[in-house]
């Protein structure tokens, strides 16, 4: 779980997440899941926050059955697809969810 302080300290990243979610036309549920997952495990390093935000968007879309490809999310969030690929399973596991085994 996260605190209100986490939300305030990461306003800039949450605004970027919202803009990327708009570009992806994600549902409200996907956005909500993504925000919760991001704020529950925000990395310390600013350099890691962009990829973590994108991985949270991807994972949130999966959980909400509003899936987008890693490439689509990477382009919308302006990160590499590899950044998402390396992080999305950890984001789901941190939220207590089991990643799919396709």
Number of C-alpha atoms within 10 A of each C-alpha: 9 13 9 9 9 15 18 10 11 17 12 11 19 18 11 18 23 18 14 23 23 13 14 17 13 19 15 13 15 23 25 15 20 29 20 16 25 30 22 17 19 17 15 8 8 12 9 12 17 20 25 27 30 32 31 31 35 32 31 29 26 19 17 17 12 17 16 18 11 21 16 15 25 23 15 18 24 14 18 15 19 12 17 25 17 13 18 23 19 19 26 21 12 14 17 9 12 11 15 8 4 3
